[in-house]
Amino acid sequence: MDLILVGLSHKTAPIEVRERIFFPEKHLPTALQRLQAESDLSEGMIVSTCNRVEILVHGDRGYFQIVEAVKNFLYSYHALSRPFLENYLYSHLRQDAVNHLFRVASSLDSMVVGEPQILAQVKRAYSLACQAGSVGRHLGDLIPRAFFVAKKVRTSTRIGAAAVSVSSVAIELARKILGDLENKSVLFMGAGKMSTLAAKHLSDAGIQNIYVANRTPERSEKMAAQFSGQAVPFEDRFSYVIRADIVLVSTGSDSFILTKSEVEGIIKKRKYRPLFIIDISVPRNVDPAVNELENVFVYDIDDLQSVIDANIRQRQQEAVIAEDIVVEEVSNYIKQASRRSVGPLASLLRSRIEEMCLEDLKERRHQLPDEEYQRMEKMLKKTAHKIAHPLITQLRESDDSPGHRLYKIEMFKKMFRLDEDS
């Protein structure tokens, strides 16, 4: 029996390919049942996100047969014609499949290394597979181990500590300047997609008072309502800059909407209380000279990007440590899995060889006196155990690599038809 992973990701396939084989969450249980029925596989799990679709299976067939069965399922389920997926799919066998799963769960294979969402997505995929009845002994042992490894990576490294998005970097900088963001207020000039995304992050960070000023009042009201904020007239923006701790500017204006002289007057009315301004507009909407004013901190998109780049480099350094953790945990898992397999297999192998040695004797049972039958039975059992001993010793060979031991286990299972009894 083999553990195999087949899939594609943002590294191998463009979005127009990934979206063609995406599995909506509500369809996953049905898809898993169909996968088992059509592919004759004992266990299966599907991880489907915007950046990857991967199918992890365990089946009583050879590597190429299982890979082909999974491919056939993908083509059939999504009504695709060959060879549409052939240049995008990858497949991993046994130890490589375990390694890939551990790296995915630990966010080492993500578009943004260290992002936390993928672990939650793998956990959800596992839960749905359990509900669909497609998780057995093998995946039931492996997948929770992947969660353990992902947690170990998170707690042993700082791979997820450094912010790598515009919104999260803005929050990081705001905390450095203003301290705790709870009970702070923010004014959004502009109600576009970037402002909405930033508002979500800031709201999650504890911002209580949200003001939205946009030249189109309807858009201000819509965004404000989404975050229990207040829509304010765009022409009154300066009075709200006086109140706000943070001002985020993202409009389509081709000129400055906050100049040095305007902010100079505002900061005096604020009695020089710190003001944090984030200008993510292109072209810039805040005069860079504003940064010269006392207790005013202005960051534009390039400033934020430089912080993001530095944080990405930090994550990459942490990823090197995380990769070592994964390699060690893959080795530990494979060793444990192979050892668990040897004990029951050794007993089955001994019984099967004994059965083979006694087969002809049992057919002649009624032709032999009891004393003669028992003597020959004892002798053949002794012979069977002598034959089995070196084979079992080979299975338990401690110098074997885990991968080679698993290979021998599968070979012995096939040679002696042990899967029939397992």
C-alpha positions in Angstrom: 0.0 0.0 0.0 1.3 3.5 -0.8 0.9 7.1 0.5 0.8 9.5 -2.4 0.1 13.2 -2.8 -1.0 14.6 -6.2 -1.7 18.3 -6.8 -0.7 21.7 -8.1 -0.1 25.1 -6.5 0.7 28.7 -7.2 4.3 27.5 -7.9 3.3 25.2 -10.8 0.0 26.6 -12.2 -1.4 30.0 -13.0 -4.7 31.2 -11.4 -6.7 30.3 -14.6 -5.7 26.7 -14.1 -6.1 26.5 -10.3 -9.6 27.9 -10.5 -10.6 25.2 -13.0 -10.0 22.4 -10.4 -11.0 24.3 -7.2 -13.3 22.3 -4.9 -15.8 24.5 -3.0 -15.9 23.5 0.7 -19.5 22.4 0.6 -18.7 20.0 -2.3 -15.7 18.3 -0.6 -17.5 15.5 1.2 -19.3 14.4 -2.0 -16.0 14.8 -3.9 -14.1 12.6 -1.4 -16.8 9.8 -1.6 -16.6 9.9 -5.4 -12.8 9.8 -5.3 -12.9 6.6 -3.2 -15.6 5.0 -5.4 -14.0 5.9 -8.7 -10.3 5.4 -7.7 -10.7 2.3 -5.4 -8.6 4.1 -2.8 -8.8 3.3 0.9 -8.2 6.8 2.3 -8.2 10.4 0.9 -8.2 14.1 1.8 -8.5 17.1 -0.5 -7.0 20.5 0.4 -8.4 23.1 -1.9 -7.5 26.8 -1.5 -7.0 29.7 -3.9 -3.3 28.8 -4.1 -3.4 25.0 -4.2 -5.4 21.9 -4.8 -3.8 18.8 -3.4 -5.1 15.3 -2.9 -3.5 13.0 -0.3 -4.4 9.3 -0.6 -3.5 5.9 0.6 -4.3 2.9 -1.5 -3.7 -0.8 -2.1 -2.1 -0.2 -5.6 1.2 0.8 -7.1 2.5 4.3 -7.4 1.7 4.9 -11.1 -1.7 3.3 -10.8 -2.7 5.5 -7.9 -1.4 8.7 -9.5 -3.3 7.9 -12.7 -6.4 7.1 -10.7 -6.3 10.5 -9.0 -5.6 12.3 -12.3 -8.6 10.5 -13.9 -10.7 11.6 -11.0 -9.7 15.3 -11.4 -10.4 15.2 -15.2 -13.7 13.4 -14.7 -15.0 15.5 -11.7 -14.1 18.9 -13.3 -15.1 17.8 -16.9 -11.6 18.5 -18.3 -10.0 17.0 -21.3 -6.5 15.6 -21.3 -3.8 16.8 -21.3 -4.9 20.0 -19.7 -3.4 19.4 -16.3 -0.3 17.4 -17.2 2.2 20.2 -17.2 1.0 21.6 -13.8 0.6 18.5 -11.6 3.2 17.1 -9.3 3.2 13.9 -7.2 5.0 12.8 -4.1 5.4 9.2 -2.8 5.7 8.1 0.9 8.4 10.1 2.6 8.3 12.9 0.0 4.5 13.1 0.5 5.0 13.4 4.3 7.7 16.1 3.8 5.4 18.1 1.5 2.5 17.8 3.8 4.5 19.0 6.8 5.9 21.9 4.8 2.5 23.0 3.6 1.0 22.8 7.1 3.9 24.8 8.4 3.4 27.5 5.8 6.8 26.9 4.2 5.3 26.3 0.8 2.9 29.3 0.9 3.0 32.3 -1.4 3.7 34.3 1.7 6.0 32.2 3.9 4.7 32.1 7.5 1.1 33.0 6.8 -1.2 31.3 9.3 -4.3 30.7 7.1 -3.0 27.5 5.4 -2.9 25.5 8.7 -6.5 26.4 9.4 -7.4 25.3 5.8 -5.6 22.0 6.2 -7.4 21.4 9.5 -10.7 22.1 7.9 -9.9 19.8 5.0 -9.1 17.0 7.5 -12.3 17.6 9.5 -14.4 17.3 6.3 -12.5 14.2 5.2 -13.3 12.6 8.6 -16.9 13.5 8.2 -16.9 12.0 4.7 -15.5 8.7 6.1 -12.4 8.9 3.9 -9.8 9.0 6.8 -8.5 5.7 8.1 -5.6 4.5 10.1 -2.9 5.9 7.9 -4.2 9.5 7.4 -5.6 9.5 10.9 -2.1 9.0 12.2 -0.3 11.3 9.7 -2.5 14.5 9.6 -2.5 15.2 13.3 1.3 14.8 13.2 1.4 17.5 10.5 -0.5 19.8 12.9 2.0 19.1 15.7 4.9 20.0 13.3 3.2 23.2 12.3 2.7 24.2 15.9 6.4 23.4 16.7 7.5 25.6 13.8 5.4 28.4 15.1 6.6 28.2 18.6 10.3 27.4 17.8 10.8 30.2 15.2 9.6 33.7 14.5 8.4 32.8 11.0 5.1 34.5 11.4 6.1 37.3 13.6 7.1 39.9 11.1 4.3 41.7 9.1 4.4 41.2 5.4 1.3 43.0 4.1 0.6 46.8 3.8 -2.2 46.7 6.4 -0.3 44.6 8.9 2.8 46.7 8.5 0.8 49.8 9.1 -0.6 48.4 12.3 2.9 47.3 13.4 4.2 50.9 12.8 1.2 52.4 14.5 1.8 50.4 17.7 5.4 51.5 17.7 4.4 55.2 17.6 1.1 55.2 19.5 1.4 52.1 21.8 -1.8 50.2 22.5 -4.3 50.8 19.7 -7.4 50.1 21.8 -9.6 53.2 22.1 -7.6 55.0 19.4 -9.4 56.5 16.4 -8.7 56.4 12.7 -9.8 58.6 9.8 -9.9 57.0 6.3 -9.7 59.4 3.4 -11.0 57.3 0.6 -13.2 54.2 0.8 -11.7 51.9 -1.8 -10.5 48.3 -1.5 -7.2 49.1 0.2 -9.0 51.3 2.8 -11.5 48.6 3.5 -8.9 46.0 4.0 -6.9 48.3 6.3 -10.1 49.0 8.2 -10.6 45.3 8.9 -7.1 44.9 10.2 -7.3 48.0 12.3 -10.7 47.0 13.7 -9.3 43.6 14.6 -6.3 45.4 16.3 -8.7 47.2 18.7 -9.4 50.5 17.0 -12.7 51.8 18.4 -13.6 54.9 16.5 -13.6 54.8 12.7 -14.3 57.8 10.5 -14.7 57.5 6.7 -14.4 60.6 4.4 -14.9 60.0 0.7 -15.9 62.3 -2.2 -18.8 59.9 -2.9 -21.0 59.9 0.3 -22.6 56.6 -0.6 -19.2 54.8 -0.5 -18.3 56.4 2.8 -21.6 55.3 4.3 -21.2 51.7 3.0 -17.7 51.3 4.4 -18.5 53.0 7.7 -21.5 50.7 8.2 -19.3 47.7 7.6 -17.1 48.6 10.6 -19.7 50.3 12.9 -18.0 53.6 12.0 -19.1 57.1 11.0 -19.3 58.6 7.5 -18.2 62.2 7.5 -18.2 64.8 4.7 -15.0 64.9 2.7 -14.9 68.7 3.0 -14.8 68.4 6.8 -11.8 66.1 6.7 -9.5 68.5 8.5 -11.7 68.7 11.6 -11.5 64.9 11.8 -7.8 64.9 11.4 -7.7 66.9 14.6 -9.6 64.1 16.4 -7.9 61.1 14.9 -4.8 59.3 16.1 -4.3 57.6 12.7 -5.1 59.0 9.2 -5.0 56.6 6.3 -5.1 58.3 2.9 -6.0 56.3 -0.3 -7.8 58.3 -2.9 -7.6 58.8 -6.6 -6.5 62.4 -6.4 -3.6 63.5 -8.6 -2.5 66.2 -6.1 -1.9 66.6 -2.4 -5.0 66.7 -0.2 -2.9 67.2 2.9 -0.2 69.8 2.7 2.5 70.9 5.1 0.8 74.2 6.0 -2.6 72.5 6.5 -1.1 69.8 8.8 0.9 72.5 10.6 -2.3 74.2 11.6 -3.9 70.9 12.6 -1.0 69.7 14.8 -1.1 73.0 16.8 -4.8 72.5 17.4 -4.0 68.9 18.5 -1.5 70.4 21.0 1.2 68.4 19.3 -0.4 65.1 20.1 1.3 62.4 17.9 -0.3 62.0 14.5 0.4 58.9 12.4 -0.4 59.3 8.7 -0.3 56.4 6.2 -0.4 57.5 2.5 -0.9 54.5 0.3 -2.1 56.5 -2.7 -0.2 56.5 -6.0 0.4 59.3 -6.8 1.0 60.4 -3.2 -1.8 62.5 -1.6 0.2 63.7 1.4 3.0 66.3 0.9 6.3 64.5 2.0 7.2 67.8 3.7 4.6 67.0 6.3 7.1 64.6 7.8 9.2 67.5 8.8 6.7 68.6 11.4 7.1 67.8 15.1 5.2 64.7 16.3 3.9 63.9 12.8 4.9 60.6 11.3 4.2 60.0 7.6 4.7 56.7 5.8 4.1 56.3 2.0 3.8 53.1 0.1 7.5 52.9 -0.6 8.2 53.3 3.2 5.8 50.4 3.9 7.3 48.3 1.2 10.8 48.7 2.6 9.5 47.4 6.0 7.8 44.5 4.2 11.0 43.6 2.3 13.0 43.6 5.6 10.3 41.5 7.3 10.3 39.0 4.4 14.0 38.6 4.7 13.5 38.0 8.4 10.9 35.3 7.6 13.2 33.7 5.1 15.9 33.4 7.7 13.4 31.9 10.1 12.3 29.5 7.4 15.8 28.0 7.3 15.3 27.0 10.9 11.8 25.8 10.2 13.0 23.6 7.3 15.4 21.8 9.7 12.5 21.2 12.1 10.5 19.7 9.3 13.3 17.4 8.1 13.8 16.1 11.6 10.1 15.5 12.2 9.7 13.8 8.8 12.5 11.4 9.8 10.9 10.8 13.2 7.5 10.1 11.7 8.8 7.7 9.1 10.9 5.8 11.7 7.9 5.5 14.0 5.6 4.4 11.1 8.0 1.8 9.9 8.6 0.4 13.4 4.8 0.2 13.9 4.5 -1.7 10.7 7.3 -4.3 11.5 5.7 -5.8 14.7 2.4 -7.0 13.2 4.0 -7.7 9.9 6.6 -10.0 11.5 3.9 -12.1 13.1 1.9 -12.2 9.8 5.0 -13.2 7.9 5.9 -16.0 10.3 2.3 -17.3 10.2 2.2 -17.1 6.4 5.5 -19.0 5.9 4.3 -21.6 8.4 1.0 -21.9 6.5 2.9 -22.4 3.2 5.2 -25.1 4.8 2.2 -27.0 6.3 -0.1 -26.7 3.2 0.9 -30.0 1.6 1.1 -31.8 4.9 -2.5 -30.8 5.8 -3.7 -32.1 2.5 -2.3 -35.5 3.6 -3.6 -35.3 7.1 -5.9 -38.4 6.8 -3.2 -40.5 5.1 -0.7 -40.3 8.0 -0.8 -41.7 11.5 -1.3 -39.1 14.2 2.2 -39.6 15.6 3.8 -39.3 12.2 1.7 -36.2 11.4 2.6 -34.5 14.6 6.3 -35.2 14.1 6.3 -33.8 10.6 4.2 -30.8 11.7 6.7 -29.9 14.4 9.6 -30.3 12.0 7.9 -28.1 9.3 7.0 -25.4 11.9 10.6 -25.3 13.0 11.7 -25.0 9.3 9.2 -22.2 8.8 10.6 -20.3 11.7 14.1 -20.8 10.4 13.0 -19.4 7.0 11.2 -16.5 8.6 13.9 -15.5 11.0 16.4 -13.9 8.5 13.5 -12.2 6.7 12.2 -10.6 9.9 15.7 -9.6 10.8 15.9 -7.8 7.5 12.7 -6.0 8.3 14.0 -4.9 11.7 17.4 -3.9 10.4 18.2 -0.8 12.4 20.8 0.5 9.9 18.2 0.9 7.2 17.0 4.3 6.3 13.3 4.7 7.2 12.4 5.0 3.5 14.3 1.8 2.6 12.6 -0.1 5.5 9.2 1.0 4.3 10.2 -0.2 0.8 11.1 -3.6 2.2 7.9 -3.7 4.2 5.8 -3.1 1.0 7.9 -5.7 -0.9 7.4 -8.4 1.7 3.7 -7.6 1.8 3.3 -8.1 -1.9 5.6 -11.2 -2.0 3.7 -13.1 0.7 0.3 -11.5 0.1 0.2 -10.2 3.6 -2.3 -7.4 2.9 -5.0 -10.0 2.7 -4.5 -10.7 6.4 -3.6 -7.2 7.7 
